[in-house]
Amino acid sequence: MTTTLAPPVPIGKAAVGALGMLALSTGALESVVAPTIPLLERELDMSQSEGALLSIVLLITGALITPLAGKLGDRYGGKRILIRLMAVVSVGGTVSALAPNLPVLLVGQVLQGAMIGALPLSFIVVREHLPAGESKVAIGVVSGLFVGGSMVGMLSAGPVAEQLSRHWMFALPTVAVIGATLLVNRLMPTDPPGRSDDSGIDWPGLLLLSGMLTTLMLVLALAPEAGSQPLALVALVLVLAAFATGWVRVERRAAAPMIDLRMLARPAIWKACVLTFVICLGATMAVYLIPQLFDERGDGYGFGAGATEIGFYLLPGAVAATLAGPLGGIGERRFGSRAVVNTGVVMMTVGLLAVAAVHTEVWHLVVGKMLIALANGLCVTAMMTSTATAVDRGDTGIATSLILVSRVVGSAVGGQLGGALLTAGTPSGSKVAAESAYVTGFVIAGVVVSLALFVTRTMSKGVKA
């Protein structure tokens, strides 16, 4: 005997507006760190490696939370999990706002990473309560407001941090997040739990993956100081190897693994993972190094820009990244995924090598960052599309999870490698990294990204009829 679930309660414009306000405020909170990394490094006495760690920790948390949030939403209802995740984000924003030092700020950023899992849940909630046509419009509005919030955060973080303090640049969007969450809780009807499978949640796999990614970041952060702390680095490498070995064994034996490693045997999947790793490594290296170079005060290089100026300089790149998704989708439908990825790889390689060769004017870095951001968006869109269409419908979530993990690992390696190069290139007793450290970073990133062309040659064109 089957039970019939009651149809979901339809929602009005006020509830969609509340979700939009939530997306706007979370987008602002998510983006305040990028333009203020140099400022935070000075105020918290952080090394460049520690600054790189701060710039990527939120993404890593999001990669762990996203698949878990989807399963919990199916089991207990999307709204319930959404509100709880936003409560975690609010606590994280509060911790970041009050943080007196780097360890506490990292804890705040880890908690804020829950917002990455919360955004897809808001889309699920909208689809539950609106007809297909209206839900597409609502999802577009919410997505657009999140992007708009990211731009607001990028532009406002510098002025707020410089005129008030770094504490307020976290506090103001956190207050907005709390208010929007209360509105969503009041205006959005509770959706009934969906039908979830009986396989449960892969908690051992999740915990081991968390430990592996955290240890990887620590290894990369400590690498520049290996000469002074060799035993600590060796110990961390051994711990990393233990986590990785344990995770692989658990995922292979799990009835319903969070990440099904057996799917990596498929050529389309492992190629997509390799490409995603390489592209995200190059993009994240630039995301970290370019703001540092804007802030740098070297002899004949750097611009001594403040956080406010850096936010304005990074804005064109954010706009390019926003346009990349739709452009990538159009290009993939018309020319195929291979052509889009090849275009993106060439654009990113040119952008990275051009910035390495010429970086004496602000516009050199602005244009280079735009090229890199546009290329990254094109490639990620094409990779996600080609991966989703290369597997059965029921395997889409597993395949895209592999891409997400590849993206996180590539971003972690790229960001931390950039920080390690600057740390190693900063003379003892100096606060200024050598120009050669920046050039080396951009060249390494450009060469690594260019190697992706050897993989794309073996991809199918992916042109749809």
Residue pairs with C-beta under 8 A, 6 or more apart in sequence:
5 192
6 192
8 128
8 129
8 189
8 191
8 192
9 129
9 189
10 129
10 130
11 126
11 129
11 130
11 187
11 188
11 189
14 187
15 129
15 184
15 187
15 188
15 189
16 126
16 130
16 138
16 141
16 142
18 180
18 183
18 184
18 186
18 187
18 188
19 122
19 125
19 126
19 138
19 142
19 184
19 188
20 141
20 142
20 145
21 145
21 176
21 179
21 180
21 183
22 86
22 122
22 177
22 180
22 181
22 183
22 184
23 119
23 122
23 142
23 143
23 145
23 146
23 149
24 145
24 146
24 148
24 149
24 152
24 176
24 180
25 149
25 173
25 176
25 177
25 179
25 180
26 86
26 89
26 115
26 118
26 119
26 146
26 149
26 173
26 177
27 145
27 146
27 147
27 148
27 149
27 150
27 151
27 152
27 153
28 149
28 150
28 152
28 153
28 156
28 173
28 176
29 89
29 93
29 112
29 115
29 149
29 153
29 170
29 173
29 174
29 176
29 177
30 58
30 112
30 115
30 149
30 150
30 153
31 149
31 150
31 151
31 152
31 153
31 154
31 157
31 318
32 153
32 154
32 156
32 157
32 169
32 170
32 173
33 40
33 54
33 55
33 58
33 109
33 157
34 55
34 154
34 287
34 291
34 314
35 154
35 157
35 158
35 291
35 307
35 310
35 311
35 314
36 157
36 158
36 161
36 166
36 169
36 307
36 310
37 51
37 54
37 55
37 288
37 291
37 292
38 51
38 291
38 292
38 294
38 295
38 307
38 310
39 158
39 161
39 162
39 166
39 295
39 306
39 307
40 46
40 51
40 54
40 105
40 166
41 47
41 48
41 50
41 51
43 166
44 101
44 102
44 105
46 54
46 102
47 224
47 419
47 423
48 292
48 418
48 419
48 420
48 422
48 423
48 426
48 433
49 220
49 221
49 222
49 223
49 224
49 416
49 419
49 420
49 422
49 423
50 102
50 221
50 419
51 288
51 292
51 419
52 220
52 221
52 288
52 415
52 416
52 418
52 419
52 420
53 106
53 217
53 221
53 415
53 416
53 419
54 102
54 105
54 106
54 109
55 287
55 288
55 415
56 217
56 284
56 411
56 412
56 415
56 416
57 106
57 109
57 110
57 113
57 217
58 109
58 110
58 112
58 113
58 116
59 113
59 116
59 408
59 411
60 113
60 213
60 214
60 217
60 408
60 412
61 109
61 110
61 111
61 112
61 113
61 114
61 116
62 113
62 114
62 115
62 116
62 117
63 116
63 213
63 404
63 405
63 407
63 408
64 113
64 206
64 209
64 210
64 213
65 85
65 113
65 114
65 116
65 117
66 116
66 117
66 120
66 404
67 258
67 397
67 401
67 404
68 117
68 201
68 206
68 258
69 81
69 85
69 114
69 117
69 118
69 120
69 121
70 117
70 120
70 121
70 124
70 397
71 196
71 201
72 81
72 201
73 81
73 82
73 121
73 124
73 194
74 193
74 194
74 195
74 196
75 193
75 194
75 196
76 193
77 190
77 191
77 192
77 193
77 194
78 121
78 122
78 124
78 125
78 128
78 191
79 125
79 184
79 185
79 188
79 189
79 190
79 191
80 190
81 121
82 118
82 121
82 122
82 125
82 184
83 181
83 184
83 185
85 114
85 115
85 117
85 118
85 121
86 114
86 115
86 118
86 177
86 181
86 184
87 181
88 111
88 114
89 111
89 112
89 114
89 115
89 118
89 177
90 174
90 177
90 178
90 181
91 111
92 107
92 108
92 109
92 110
92 111
92 112
92 113
92 114
93 108
93 112
93 170
93 171
93 173
93 174
93 177
94 108
94 171
94 174
95 104
95 105
95 107
95 108
95 111
96 105
96 108
96 109
96 112
96 170
96 174
97 108
97 167
97 168
97 170
97 171
97 174
98 104
98 167
99 105
99 107
99 108
99 167
108 170
119 142
119 146
122 142
123 139
123 142
125 188
125 191
126 135
126 138
126 139
126 142
127 135
127 139
128 191
129 135
129 188
129 189
129 191
130 138
147 322
150 318
151 315
151 318
151 319
153 173
154 311
154 314
154 315
154 318
155 311
155 312
155 315
156 169
156 172
156 311
157 169
157 307
157 311
158 306
158 307
158 308
158 309
158 310
158 311
159 307
159 308
159 311
160 168
160 169
160 172
161 168
161 169
161 307
162 306
162 307
162 308
197 256
199 255
199 256
200 256
201 258
202 250
202 251
202 254
202 256
202 257
202 258
204 250
204 254
205 247
205 250
205 251
205 254
205 257
205 258
205 259
206 258
208 243
208 246
208 247
208 250
209 247
209 258
209 259
209 405
211 239
211 243
212 240
212 243
212 244
212 247
213 408
213 409
213 412
215 236
215 239
215 240
215 243
216 240
216 409
216 412
216 413
217 412
217 416
218 236
219 233
219 236
219 237
219 240
220 412
220 413
220 416
220 417
220 419
220 420
221 416
221 419
221 420
222 229
222 232
222 233
222 236
223 233
223 416
223 420
224 419
224 420
224 423
224 424
225 233
225 423
226 233
248 261
250 257
251 257
251 258
251 259
251 260
251 261
252 261
252 262
258 401
259 398
259 401
259 402
259 405
260 395
260 398
260 402
263 269
263 391
263 395
263 398
263 399
263 402
264 270
264 273
264 402
266 390
266 391
267 458
268 386
268 387
268 390
268 391
268 459
268 460
269 387
269 390
269 391
269 399
269 402
271 455
271 458
271 459
272 383
272 386
272 387
272 390
272 402
272 403
272 406
273 402
273 403
273 406
274 406
274 452
274 455
275 341
275 379
275 383
275 452
275 455
275 456
276 379
276 380
276 383
276 403
276 406
276 407
276 410
277 406
277 407
277 409
277 410
277 413
278 410
278 448
278 449
278 451
278 452
278 455
279 344
279 345
279 348
279 375
279 376
279 379
279 380
279 383
279 410
279 449
279 452
280 376
280 380
280 406
280 407
280 408
280 410
280 411
280 414
281 410
281 411
281 413
281 414
281 417
281 445
281 448
281 449
282 348
282 349
282 352
282 372
282 376
282 414
282 445
282 446
282 448
282 449
283 348
283 372
283 373
283 375
283 376
283 411
283 414
284 410
284 411
284 412
284 414
284 415
284 418
285 352
285 414
285 415
285 417
285 418
285 441
285 442
285 444
285 445
286 351
286 352
286 355
286 368
286 369
286 372
286 442
286 445
287 414
287 415
288 414
288 415
288 418
288 419
289 418
289 422
289 438
289 441
289 442
290 314
290 355
290 365
290 368
290 369
291 310
291 314
292 418
292 422
292 433
292 438
293 301
293 302
293 303
293 359
293 365
293 438
294 302
294 303
294 305
294 309
294 310
294 313
294 362
294 365
295 302
295 303
295 304
295 305
295 306
295 310
296 302
296 303
296 304
296 432
296 433
296 438
297 304
297 432
298 432
298 433
298 434
298 435
300 435
301 359
301 360
301 435
301 438
302 432
303 309
303 362
305 313
305 362
313 362
313 365
313 366
313 369
314 369
316 366
316 369
316 370
317 366
317 369
317 370
317 372
317 373
318 373
319 370
320 370
320 371
320 373
320 374
320 377
321 373
321 374
321 376
321 377
322 377
323 374
323 377
324 373
324 374
324 375
324 376
324 377
324 378
324 380
324 381
325 377
325 381
327 374
327 377
327 378
328 340
328 344
328 377
328 378
328 379
328 380
328 381
328 382
328 385
329 381
329 385
331 339
331 340
331 343
331 378
331 382
332 340
332 381
332 382
332 385
332 386
332 462
333 464
334 463
335 463
336 460
336 461
336 462
336 463
336 464
337 382
337 383
337 385
337 386
337 459
337 460
337 461
337 462
338 456
338 459
338 460
338 461
338 462
339 461
340 378
340 379
340 381
340 382
341 378
341 379
341 382
341 383
341 452
341 456
341 459
342 453
342 456
343 375
343 378
344 374
344 375
344 376
344 377
344 378
344 379
344 382
345 375
345 379
345 449
345 450
345 452
345 453
345 456
346 375
346 453
347 371
347 372
347 374
347 375
347 378
348 371
348 372
348 375
348 376
348 379
348 446
348 449
349 446
349 449
349 450
350 371
351 368
351 369
351 370
351 371
351 372
351 375
352 368
352 372
352 442
352 443
352 445
352 446
352 449
353 442
353 443
353 446
354 364
354 368
354 371
355 364
355 365
355 368
355 369
355 442
356 438
356 439
356 442
356 443
356 446
358 364
359 365
359 368
359 438
380 407
383 403
384 400
384 403
386 459
386 462
387 399
387 400
387 402
387 403
388 396
388 399
388 400
389 462
390 399
391 398
391 399
414 445
417 441
417 444
418 441
418 445
421 437
421 438
421 440
421 441
421 444
422 433
422 437
422 438
422 441
423 433
424 437
425 433
425 434
425 436
425 437
425 438
425 440
426 432
426 433
426 434
426 437
427 434
